[in-house]
Amino acid sequence: MGKVRTEQVKRIARELLERYPSKITADFENNKKLVTKFTNISSTKLRNRVAGYAARLAGTVYSSDALGTEEE
């Protein structure tokens, strides 16, 4: 079974990825700094969850982009 994430974490991560697509990467450590910079999340646990989910989303976006270019 997979991990359950709240809708709040998913919404914030998706919004960050939409607003800053060139800055959010699949690197968790980089995303932690960016989440702190771009949001006012005071909870470390919530910040880490958002950064982790954003990294996962960015990884899937980049991998699907790479697959799309190989097929052409």
PDB file of N, CA, C and O in Angstrom:
ATOM      1  N   MET A   1       0.831  -1.181   0.000  1.00  0.00           N
ATOM      2  CA  MET A   1       0.000   0.000   0.000  1.00  0.00           C
ATOM      3  C   MET A   1       0.877   1.246   0.000  1.00  0.00           C
ATOM      4  O   MET A   1       1.969   1.259   0.567  1.00  0.00           O
ATOM      5  N   GLY A   2       0.377   2.282  -0.643  1.00  0.00           N
ATOM      6  CA  GLY A   2       1.128   3.528  -0.726  1.00  0.00           C
ATOM      7  C   GLY A   2       0.907   4.416   0.478  1.00  0.00           C
ATOM      8  O   GLY A   2       0.071   4.131   1.335  1.00  0.00           O
ATOM      9  N   LYS A   3       1.660   5.486   0.532  1.00  0.00           N
ATOM     10  CA  LYS A   3       1.523   6.449   1.610  1.00  0.00           C
ATOM     11  C   LYS A   3       0.379   7.401   1.295  1.00  0.00           C
ATOM     12  O   LYS A   3       0.140   7.748   0.139  1.00  0.00           O
ATOM     13  N   VAL A   4      -0.317   7.813   2.336  1.00  0.00           N
ATOM     14  CA  VAL A   4      -1.455   8.709   2.181  1.00  0.00           C
ATOM     15  C   VAL A   4      -0.986  10.134   2.452  1.00  0.00           C
ATOM     16  O   VAL A   4      -0.360  10.401   3.477  1.00  0.00           O
ATOM     17  N   ARG A   5      -1.289  11.044   1.536  1.00  0.00           N
ATOM     18  CA  ARG A   5      -0.948  12.454   1.711  1.00  0.00           C
ATOM     19  C   ARG A   5      -2.243  13.257   1.754  1.00  0.00           C
ATOM     20  O   ARG A   5      -3.201  12.951   1.044  1.00  0.00           O
ATOM     21  N   THR A   6      -2.259  14.276   2.587  1.00  0.00           N
ATOM     22  CA  THR A   6      -3.456  15.102   2.684  1.00  0.00           C
ATOM     23  C   THR A   6      -3.605  15.939   1.418  1.00  0.00           C
ATOM     24  O   THR A   6      -2.641  16.171   0.689  1.00  0.00           O
ATOM     25  N   GLU A   7      -4.817  16.381   1.180  1.00  0.00           N
ATOM     26  CA  GLU A   7      -5.092  17.209   0.006  1.00  0.00           C
ATOM     27  C   GLU A   7      -4.330  18.524   0.082  1.00  0.00           C
ATOM     28  O   GLU A   7      -3.953  19.086  -0.947  1.00  0.00           O
ATOM     29  N   GLN A   8      -4.099  19.021   1.305  1.00  0.00           N
ATOM     30  CA  GLN A   8      -3.352  20.271   1.481  1.00  0.00           C
ATOM     31  C   GLN A   8      -1.932  20.132   0.945  1.00  0.00           C
ATOM     32  O   GLN A   8      -1.447  21.022   0.246  1.00  0.00           O
ATOM     33  N   VAL A   9      -1.267  19.039   1.259  1.00  0.00           N
ATOM     34  CA  VAL A   9       0.099  18.805   0.789  1.00  0.00           C
ATOM     35  C   VAL A   9       0.115  18.715  -0.729  1.00  0.00           C
ATOM     36  O   VAL A   9       0.976  19.311  -1.375  1.00  0.00           O
ATOM     37  N   LYS A  10      -0.817  17.985  -1.299  1.00  0.00           N
ATOM     38  CA  LYS A  10      -0.876  17.817  -2.744  1.00  0.00           C
ATOM     39  C   LYS A  10      -1.161  19.139  -3.449  1.00  0.00           C
ATOM     40  O   LYS A  10      -0.556  19.439  -4.478  1.00  0.00           O
ATOM     41  N   ARG A  11      -2.075  19.925  -2.901  1.00  0.00           N
ATOM     42  CA  ARG A  11      -2.445  21.199  -3.515  1.00  0.00           C
ATOM     43  C   ARG A  11      -1.272  22.172  -3.510  1.00  0.00           C
ATOM     44  O   ARG A  11      -0.984  22.804  -4.525  1.00  0.00           O
ATOM     45  N   ILE A  12      -0.594  22.293  -2.372  1.00  0.00           N
ATOM     46  CA  ILE A  12       0.540  23.214  -2.274  1.00  0.00           C
ATOM     47  C   ILE A  12       1.648  22.788  -3.232  1.00  0.00           C
ATOM     48  O   ILE A  12       2.228  23.624  -3.925  1.00  0.00           O
ATOM     49  N   ALA A  13       1.942  21.495  -3.271  1.00  0.00           N
ATOM     50  CA  ALA A  13       3.012  21.004  -4.147  1.00  0.00           C
ATOM     51  C   ALA A  13       2.677  21.236  -5.617  1.00  0.00           C
ATOM     52  O   ALA A  13       3.541  21.642  -6.394  1.00  0.00           O
ATOM     53  N   ARG A  14       1.434  20.983  -6.000  1.00  0.00           N
ATOM     54  CA  ARG A  14       1.034  21.215  -7.398  1.00  0.00           C
ATOM     55  C   ARG A  14       1.109  22.694  -7.760  1.00  0.00           C
ATOM     56  O   ARG A  14       1.547  23.047  -8.855  1.00  0.00           O
ATOM     57  N   GLU A  15       0.677  23.571  -6.829  1.00  0.00           N
ATOM     58  CA  GLU A  15       0.734  25.007  -7.096  1.00  0.00           C
ATOM     59  C   GLU A  15       2.179  25.484  -7.249  1.00  0.00           C
ATOM     60  O   GLU A  15       2.477  26.296  -8.125  1.00  0.00           O
ATOM     61  N   LEU A  16       3.070  24.981  -6.401  1.00  0.00           N
ATOM     62  CA  LEU A  16       4.478  25.359  -6.522  1.00  0.00           C
ATOM     63  C   LEU A  16       5.054  24.892  -7.851  1.00  0.00           C
ATOM     64  O   LEU A  16       5.817  25.615  -8.491  1.00  0.00           O
ATOM     65  N   LEU A  17       4.690  23.687  -8.262  1.00  0.00           N
ATOM     66  CA  LEU A  17       5.196  23.153  -9.523  1.00  0.00           C
ATOM     67  C   LEU A  17       4.659  23.942 -10.722  1.00  0.00           C
ATOM     68  O   LEU A  17       5.358  24.116 -11.720  1.00  0.00           O
ATOM     69  N   GLU A  18       3.411  24.417 -10.615  1.00  0.00           N
ATOM     70  CA  GLU A  18       2.841  25.229 -11.694  1.00  0.00           C
ATOM     71  C   GLU A  18       3.474  26.617 -11.750  1.00  0.00           C
ATOM     72  O   GLU A  18       3.746  27.137 -12.832  1.00  0.00           O
ATOM     73  N   ARG A  19       3.708  27.214 -10.582  1.00  0.00           N
ATOM     74  CA  ARG A  19       4.247  28.573 -10.536  1.00  0.00           C
ATOM     75  C   ARG A  19       5.738  28.629 -10.832  1.00  0.00           C
ATOM     76  O   ARG A  19       6.209  29.567 -11.477  1.00  0.00           O
ATOM     77  N   TYR A  20       6.479  27.640 -10.370  1.00  0.00           N
ATOM     78  CA  TYR A  20       7.938  27.646 -10.515  1.00  0.00           C
ATOM     79  C   TYR A  20       8.428  26.335 -11.131  1.00  0.00           C
ATOM     80  O   TYR A  20       9.165  25.594 -10.481  1.00  0.00           O
ATOM     81  N   PRO A  21       8.036  26.035 -12.366  1.00  0.00           N
ATOM     82  CA  PRO A  21       8.414  24.745 -12.959  1.00  0.00           C
ATOM     83  C   PRO A  21       9.910  24.586 -13.194  1.00  0.00           C
ATOM     84  O   PRO A  21      10.422  23.466 -13.193  1.00  0.00           O
ATOM     85  N   SER A  22      10.608  25.689 -13.395  1.00  0.00           N
ATOM     86  CA  SER A  22      12.047  25.577 -13.650  1.00  0.00           C
ATOM     87  C   SER A  22      12.852  25.459 -12.359  1.00  0.00           C
ATOM     88  O   SER A  22      14.011  25.046 -12.395  1.00  0.00           O
ATOM     89  N   LYS A  23      12.260  25.811 -11.227  1.00  0.00           N
ATOM     90  CA  LYS A  23      12.991  25.775  -9.958  1.00  0.00           C
ATOM     91  C   LYS A  23      12.758  24.483  -9.173  1.00  0.00           C
ATOM     92  O   LYS A  23      13.682  23.976  -8.537  1.00  0.00           O
ATOM     93  N   ILE A  24      11.546  23.950  -9.210  1.00  0.00           N
ATOM     94  CA  ILE A  24      11.234  22.716  -8.488  1.00  0.00           C
ATOM     95  C   ILE A  24      11.835  21.547  -9.260  1.00  0.00           C
ATOM     96  O   ILE A  24      11.576  21.375 -10.451  1.00  0.00           O
ATOM     97  N   THR A  25      12.645  20.742  -8.562  1.00  0.00           N
ATOM     98  CA  THR A  25      13.318  19.621  -9.205  1.00  0.00           C
ATOM     99  C   THR A  25      12.992  18.331  -8.461  1.00  0.00           C
ATOM    100  O   THR A  25      12.204  18.334  -7.515  1.00  0.00           O
ATOM    101  N   ALA A  26      13.591  17.254  -8.884  1.00  0.00           N
ATOM    102  CA  ALA A  26      13.409  15.977  -8.210  1.00  0.00           C
ATOM    103  C   ALA A  26      14.321  15.849  -6.990  1.00  0.00           C
ATOM    104  O   ALA A  26      14.347  14.799  -6.348  1.00  0.00           O
ATOM    105  N   ASP A  27      15.064  16.899  -6.665  1.00  0.00           N
ATOM    106  CA  ASP A  27      15.975  16.904  -5.525  1.00  0.00           C
ATOM    107  C   ASP A  27      15.247  17.404  -4.277  1.00  0.00           C
ATOM    108  O   ASP A  27      14.816  18.556  -4.225  1.00  0.00           O
ATOM    109  N   PHE A  28      15.112  16.536  -3.275  1.00  0.00           N
ATOM    110  CA  PHE A  28      14.378  16.857  -2.056  1.00  0.00           C
ATOM    111  C   PHE A  28      15.021  18.010  -1.290  1.00  0.00           C
ATOM    112  O   PHE A  28      14.320  18.917  -0.842  1.00  0.00           O
ATOM    113  N   GLU A  29      16.337  17.988  -1.133  1.00  0.00           N
ATOM    114  CA  GLU A  29      17.031  19.021  -0.356  1.00  0.00           C
ATOM    115  C   GLU A  29      16.843  20.407  -0.979  1.00  0.00           C
ATOM    116  O   GLU A  29      16.627  21.387  -0.265  1.00  0.00           O
ATOM    117  N   ASN A  30      16.925  20.487  -2.282  1.00  0.00           N
ATOM    118  CA  ASN A  30      16.704  21.751  -2.977  1.00  0.00           C
ATOM    119  C   ASN A  30      15.265  22.217  -2.785  1.00  0.00           C
ATOM    120  O   ASN A  30      15.020  23.403  -2.565  1.00  0.00           O
ATOM    121  N   ASN A  31      14.325  21.303  -2.867  1.00  0.00           N
ATOM    122  CA  ASN A  31      12.911  21.650  -2.731  1.00  0.00           C
ATOM    123  C   ASN A  31      12.577  22.140  -1.325  1.00  0.00           C
ATOM    124  O   ASN A  31      11.711  22.999  -1.160  1.00  0.00           O
ATOM    125  N   LYS A  32      13.257  21.600  -0.305  1.00  0.00           N
ATOM    126  CA  LYS A  32      13.017  22.067   1.065  1.00  0.00           C
ATOM    127  C   LYS A  32      13.326  23.556   1.178  1.00  0.00           C
ATOM    128  O   LYS A  32      12.572  24.306   1.797  1.00  0.00           O
ATOM    129  N   LYS A  33      14.420  23.973   0.586  1.00  0.00           N
ATOM    130  CA  LYS A  33      14.804  25.386   0.634  1.00  0.00           C
ATOM    131  C   LYS A  33      13.806  26.243  -0.149  1.00  0.00           C
ATOM    132  O   LYS A  33      13.447  27.340   0.279  1.00  0.00           O
ATOM    133  N   LEU A  34      13.370  25.736  -1.287  1.00  0.00           N
ATOM    134  CA  LEU A  34      12.426  26.487  -2.113  1.00  0.00           C
ATOM    135  C   LEU A  34      11.057  26.606  -1.450  1.00  0.00           C
ATOM    136  O   LEU A  34      10.414  27.653  -1.537  1.00  0.00           O
ATOM    137  N   VAL A  35      10.608  25.544  -0.789  1.00  0.00           N
ATOM    138  CA  VAL A  35       9.318  25.593  -0.099  1.00  0.00           C
ATOM    139  C   VAL A  35       9.379  26.632   1.014  1.00  0.00           C
ATOM    140  O   VAL A  35       8.424  27.382   1.216  1.00  0.00           O
ATOM    141  N   THR A  36      10.490  26.679   1.733  1.00  0.00           N
ATOM    142  CA  THR A  36      10.653  27.677   2.783  1.00  0.00           C
ATOM    143  C   THR A  36      10.647  29.089   2.193  1.00  0.00           C
ATOM    144  O   THR A  36      10.071  30.009   2.773  1.00  0.00           O
ATOM    145  N   LYS A  37      11.287  29.248   1.047  1.00  0.00           N
ATOM    146  CA  LYS A  37      11.403  30.555   0.405  1.00  0.00           C
ATOM    147  C   LYS A  37      10.071  31.039  -0.166  1.00  0.00           C
ATOM    148  O   LYS A  37       9.732  32.213  -0.018  1.00  0.00           O
ATOM    149  N   PHE A  38       9.313  30.157  -0.815  1.00  0.00           N
ATOM    150  CA  PHE A  38       8.120  30.558  -1.550  1.00  0.00           C
ATOM    151  C   PHE A  38       6.821  30.471  -0.740  1.00  0.00           C
ATOM    152  O   PHE A  38       5.791  30.977  -1.185  1.00  0.00           O
ATOM    153  N   THR A  39       6.851  29.844   0.430  1.00  0.00           N
ATOM    154  CA  THR A  39       5.634  29.718   1.236  1.00  0.00           C
ATOM    155  C   THR A  39       5.890  30.238   2.640  1.00  0.00           C
ATOM    156  O   THR A  39       7.021  30.578   2.989  1.00  0.00           O
ATOM    157  N   ASN A  40       4.847  30.296   3.435  1.00  0.00           N
ATOM    158  CA  ASN A  40       4.995  30.698   4.829  1.00  0.00           C
ATOM    159  C   ASN A  40       4.661  29.531   5.756  1.00  0.00           C
ATOM    160  O   ASN A  40       4.060  29.727   6.812  1.00  0.00           O
ATOM    161  N   ILE A  41       5.046  28.338   5.368  1.00  0.00           N
ATOM    162  CA  ILE A  41       4.808  27.146   6.174  1.00  0.00           C
ATOM    163  C   ILE A  41       5.773  27.170   7.354  1.00  0.00           C
ATOM    164  O   ILE A  41       6.989  27.218   7.167  1.00  0.00           O
ATOM    165  N   SER A  42       5.233  27.137   8.559  1.00  0.00           N
ATOM    166  CA  SER A  42       6.088  27.190   9.748  1.00  0.00           C
ATOM    167  C   SER A  42       6.415  25.802  10.288  1.00  0.00           C
ATOM    168  O   SER A  42       7.381  25.642  11.035  1.00  0.00           O
ATOM    169  N   SER A  43       5.632  24.811   9.925  1.00  0.00           N
ATOM    170  CA  SER A  43       5.833  23.450  10.408  1.00  0.00           C
ATOM    171  C   SER A  43       6.883  22.729   9.557  1.00  0.00           C
ATOM    172  O   SER A  43       6.762  22.662   8.334  1.00  0.00           O
ATOM    173  N   THR A  44       7.897  22.200  10.207  1.00  0.00           N
ATOM    174  CA  THR A  44       8.956  21.473   9.500  1.00  0.00           C
ATOM    175  C   THR A  44       8.405  20.204   8.860  1.00  0.00           C
ATOM    176  O   THR A  44       8.773  19.852   7.740  1.00  0.00           O
ATOM    177  N   LYS A  45       7.521  19.524   9.580  1.00  0.00           N
ATOM    178  CA  LYS A  45       6.949  18.281   9.061  1.00  0.00           C
ATOM    179  C   LYS A  45       6.138  18.536   7.785  1.00  0.00           C
ATOM    180  O   LYS A  45       6.255  17.786   6.816  1.00  0.00           O
ATOM    181  N   LEU A  46       5.330  19.576   7.785  1.00  0.00           N
ATOM    182  CA  LEU A  46       4.528  19.909   6.606  1.00  0.00           C
ATOM    183  C   LEU A  46       5.426  20.355   5.458  1.00  0.00           C
ATOM    184  O   LEU A  46       5.199  19.979   4.308  1.00  0.00           O
ATOM    185  N   ARG A  47       6.458  21.166   5.769  1.00  0.00           N
ATOM    186  CA  ARG A  47       7.393  21.604   4.738  1.00  0.00           C
ATOM    187  C   ARG A  47       8.057  20.417   4.066  1.00  0.00           C
ATOM    188  O   ARG A  47       8.175  20.384   2.841  1.00  0.00           O
ATOM    189  N   ASN A  48       8.494  19.435   4.859  1.00  0.00           N
ATOM    190  CA  ASN A  48       9.158  18.264   4.304  1.00  0.00           C
ATOM    191  C   ASN A  48       8.213  17.422   3.458  1.00  0.00           C
ATOM    192  O   ASN A  48       8.616  16.878   2.430  1.00  0.00           O
ATOM    193  N   ARG A  49       6.976  17.314   3.878  1.00  0.00           N
ATOM    194  CA  ARG A  49       6.004  16.549   3.096  1.00  0.00           C
ATOM    195  C   ARG A  49       5.726  17.208   1.753  1.00  0.00           C
ATOM    196  O   ARG A  49       5.634  16.535   0.726  1.00  0.00           O
ATOM    197  N   VAL A  50       5.591  18.539   1.771  1.00  0.00           N
ATOM    198  CA  VAL A  50       5.352  19.271   0.523  1.00  0.00           C
ATOM    199  C   VAL A  50       6.566  19.140  -0.389  1.00  0.00           C
ATOM    200  O   VAL A  50       6.419  18.905  -1.589  1.00  0.00           O
ATOM    201  N   ALA A  51       7.764  19.290   0.174  1.00  0.00           N
ATOM    202  CA  ALA A  51       8.986  19.192  -0.628  1.00  0.00           C
ATOM    203  C   ALA A  51       9.138  17.796  -1.218  1.00  0.00           C
ATOM    204  O   ALA A  51       9.542  17.654  -2.373  1.00  0.00           O
ATOM    205  N   GLY A  52       8.823  16.773  -0.449  1.00  0.00           N
ATOM    206  CA  GLY A  52       8.926  15.399  -0.934  1.00  0.00           C
ATOM    207  C   GLY A  52       7.926  15.101  -2.033  1.00  0.00           C
ATOM    208  O   GLY A  52       8.261  14.461  -3.029  1.00  0.00           O
ATOM    209  N   TYR A  53       6.700  15.564  -1.853  1.00  0.00           N
ATOM    210  CA  TYR A  53       5.685  15.318  -2.876  1.00  0.00           C
ATOM    211  C   TYR A  53       5.992  16.110  -4.140  1.00  0.00           C
ATOM    212  O   TYR A  53       5.770  15.621  -5.248  1.00  0.00           O
ATOM    213  N   ALA A  54       6.503  17.337  -3.983  1.00  0.00           N
ATOM    214  CA  ALA A  54       6.894  18.136  -5.147  1.00  0.00           C
ATOM    215  C   ALA A  54       8.037  17.451  -5.898  1.00  0.00           C
ATOM    216  O   ALA A  54       8.072  17.465  -7.129  1.00  0.00           O
ATOM    217  N   ALA A  55       8.965  16.855  -5.157  1.00  0.00           N
ATOM    218  CA  ALA A  55      10.071  16.136  -5.797  1.00  0.00           C
ATOM    219  C   ALA A  55       9.545  14.936  -6.574  1.00  0.00           C
ATOM    220  O   ALA A  55      10.012  14.644  -7.675  1.00  0.00           O
ATOM    221  N   ARG A  56       8.588  14.258  -6.004  1.00  0.00           N
ATOM    222  CA  ARG A  56       7.993  13.104  -6.690  1.00  0.00           C
ATOM    223  C   ARG A  56       7.269  13.541  -7.959  1.00  0.00           C
ATOM    224  O   ARG A  56       7.410  12.917  -9.010  1.00  0.00           O
ATOM    225  N   LEU A  57       6.489  14.624  -7.852  1.00  0.00           N
ATOM    226  CA  LEU A  57       5.782  15.130  -9.027  1.00  0.00           C
ATOM    227  C   LEU A  57       6.765  15.597 -10.097  1.00  0.00           C
ATOM    228  O   LEU A  57       6.585  15.310 -11.280  1.00  0.00           O
ATOM    229  N   ALA A  58       7.794  16.311  -9.682  1.00  0.00           N
ATOM    230  CA  ALA A  58       8.782  16.806 -10.641  1.00  0.00           C
ATOM    231  C   ALA A  58       9.496  15.642 -11.310  1.00  0.00           C
ATOM    232  O   ALA A  58       9.792  15.706 -12.504  1.00  0.00           O
ATOM    233  N   GLY A  59       9.776  14.586 -10.567  1.00  0.00           N
ATOM    234  CA  GLY A  59      10.430  13.416 -11.149  1.00  0.00           C
ATOM    235  C   GLY A  59       9.567  12.746 -12.189  1.00  0.00           C
ATOM    236  O   GLY A  59      10.075  12.295 -13.215  1.00  0.00           O
ATOM    237  N   THR A  60       8.269  12.672 -11.946  1.00  0.00           N
ATOM    238  CA  THR A  60       7.385  12.046 -12.924  1.00  0.00           C
ATOM    239  C   THR A  60       7.204  12.938 -14.142  1.00  0.00           C
ATOM    240  O   THR A  60       7.081  12.442 -15.262  1.00  0.00           O
ATOM    241  N   VAL A  61       7.185  14.250 -13.933  1.00  0.00           N
ATOM    242  CA  VAL A  61       7.064  15.174 -15.058  1.00  0.00           C
ATOM    243  C   VAL A  61       8.294  15.072 -15.939  1.00  0.00           C
ATOM    244  O   VAL A  61       8.182  14.998 -17.163  1.00  0.00           O
ATOM    245  N   TYR A  62       9.489  15.069 -15.312  1.00  0.00           N
ATOM    246  CA  TYR A  62      10.714  14.997 -16.092  1.00  0.00           C
ATOM    247  C   TYR A  62      10.863  13.648 -16.787  1.00  0.00           C
ATOM    248  O   TYR A  62      11.340  13.593 -17.921  1.00  0.00           O
ATOM    249  N   SER A  63      10.469  12.568 -16.135  1.00  0.00           N
ATOM    250  CA  SER A  63      10.605  11.262 -16.766  1.00  0.00           C
ATOM    251  C   SER A  63       9.620  11.111 -17.926  1.00  0.00           C
ATOM    252  O   SER A  63       9.950  10.493 -18.938  1.00  0.00           O
ATOM    253  N   SER A  64       8.417  11.670 -17.790  1.00  0.00           N
ATOM    254  CA  SER A  64       7.461  11.581 -18.895  1.00  0.00           C
ATOM    255  C   SER A  64       7.894  12.482 -20.051  1.00  0.00           C
ATOM    256  O   SER A  64       7.650  12.155 -21.212  1.00  0.00           O
ATOM    257  N   ASP A  65       8.533  13.612 -19.746  1.00  0.00           N
ATOM    258  CA  ASP A  65       9.073  14.459 -20.813  1.00  0.00           C
ATOM    259  C   ASP A  65      10.174  13.738 -21.565  1.00  0.00           C
ATOM    260  O   ASP A  65      10.247  13.819 -22.791  1.00  0.00           O
ATOM    261  N   ALA A  66      11.031  13.033 -20.844  1.00  0.00           N
ATOM    262  CA  ALA A  66      12.121  12.303 -21.482  1.00  0.00           C
ATOM    263  C   ALA A  66      11.568  11.179 -22.347  1.00  0.00           C
ATOM    264  O   ALA A  66      12.084  10.927 -23.436  1.00  0.00           O
ATOM    265  N   LEU A  67      10.533  10.506 -21.882  1.00  0.00           N
ATOM    266  CA  LEU A  67       9.951   9.428 -22.670  1.00  0.00           C
ATOM    267  C   LEU A  67       9.312   9.977 -23.934  1.00  0.00           C
ATOM    268  O   LEU A  67       9.377   9.346 -24.989  1.00  0.00           O
ATOM    269  N   GLY A  68       8.692  11.156 -23.833  1.00  0.00           N
ATOM    270  CA  GLY A  68       8.031  11.752 -24.980  1.00  0.00           C
ATOM    271  C   GLY A  68       9.021  12.149 -26.064  1.00  0.00           C
ATOM    272  O   GLY A  68       8.707  12.049 -27.250  1.00  0.00           O
ATOM    273  N   THR A  69      10.204  12.597 -25.680  1.00  0.00           N
ATOM    274  CA  THR A  69      11.181  13.033 -26.682  1.00  0.00           C
ATOM    275  C   THR A  69      11.856  11.841 -27.348  1.00  0.00           C
ATOM    276  O   THR A  69      12.299  11.942 -28.492  1.00  0.00           O
ATOM    277  N   GLU A  70      11.939  10.719 -26.651  1.00  0.00           N
ATOM    278  CA  GLU A  70      12.570   9.543 -27.248  1.00  0.00           C
ATOM    279  C   GLU A  70      11.695   8.939 -28.332  1.00  0.00           C
ATOM    280  O   GLU A  70      12.208   8.377 -29.301  1.00  0.00           O
ATOM    281  N   GLU A  71      10.398   9.044 -28.185  1.00  0.00           N
ATOM    282  CA  GLU A  71       9.495   8.425 -29.140  1.00  0.00           C
ATOM    283  C   GLU A  71       9.433   9.198 -30.457  1.00  0.00           C
ATOM    284  O   GLU A  71       9.092   8.625 -31.492  1.00  0.00           O
ATOM    285  N   GLU A  72       9.754  10.469 -30.431  1.00  0.00           N
ATOM    286  CA  GLU A  72       9.622  11.300 -31.637  1.00  0.00           C
ATOM    287  C   GLU A  72      10.703  11.048 -32.631  1.00  0.00           C
ATOM    288  O   GLU A  72      10.724  11.672 -33.692  1.00  0.00           O
TER     289      GLU A  72
END
